């Protein structure tokens, strides 16, 4: 995803003030394909204005749905004319979650052809559980010659046992199963907040899904899904990134519009570091006072510490006195941001799946390249802490998942802007 701009950050300003979090990326990219299952027009609110959402608007339109979209506000989807069952290669490559069209189209019309998706390069991202899930529901499904394909003249539903906890395959099976002719049970399901949000969206249209948020989800297929208006939940990862930015810069930031309980794993780690975290009904205040302590982190499925926040958090740890150990258990190549931050003076060794971080007193601004979405967020954190100017190339990755990130950080006192590459 080449970007022709670069982001420039002059570090050193403590972030202070209040900032509003946007709607969730990971929930938006599941709920938008789910709108194709509706038999009437529906409305989705609180969608973030990010590239992944723009890509899904184009995909829905190419399939024949009528979409009225007010960026950053709401989307009306009228799926009644959507006759297509094939996503174009170009659009599928624009985001990882294009593979949700596999489940959504199978559920809608009994056929789906979706090019294997693009998205962030954070290690191998197999789709075997998605294919197995569709087969367990009674579909013919395969990954072949660059496509994920599934078809069924009638989809009975069935028991799905996942070999590992996977968010993507849990979503995909839910999408395919809501309009199956029979019952589906998903065992070893993911429990992330956006799984619950997707179930709430589908149930608001008349679907019958129980158990979302636990490891067993039961779905009784229905024939008809009616109109709904639904607002997606706030972005857990954006909230966390802003909390980390506050801690990293020695700041005092209140993130408004979030769901504090979704942030418990991060809040616990910040508290362990000596950062003050205060939860309110729909806001969190983060105050960094005094010296921070080194900590250890192991990424886990929800409600454990999220892999998506490992990258920004490990950036913060590069300046925390002492030795921190960060173990990444979900994606094997999720330390590439640390290679970049090393160029700023960080002392980091990566051994297998663990990064060993020796905190240094200071980072120095340097030219860096974002290699994926959350790596980009990590580089922003590093740039906000560093002495001097940090240049981040390929900021397009960051735009995939963070809405107006520079505006938000500037409103908190950061010196951050975008310029064309030299
Ligand atoms: C989702 C999130 C992403 C987050 C990740 C882990 C969305 C849109 N993306 O990604 O932000 O980083 O969860 O919390 O919600 N796996 C297989 N076979 C499969 C599917 C997955 O082996 O068929 C493995 C993966 O390689 C990985 C693990 O399962 O090691 C978890 O992956 P998964 O939860 O599916 O991640 P995504 O849905 O891609």
Boltz pocket constraint, residues with backbone or C-beta under 6 A from the ligand:
constraints:
  - pocket:
      binder: B
      contacts: [[A, 25], [A, 26], [A, 29], [A, 96], [A, 97], [A, 124], [A, 125], [A, 126], [A, 127], [A, 128], [A, 129], [A, 130], [A, 131], [A, 164], [A, 165], [A, 166], [A, 167], [A, 168], [A, 169], [A, 190], [A, 300], [A, 301], [A, 306], [A, 307], [A, 308], [A, 329], [A, 330], [A, 331]]
      max_distance: 6.0
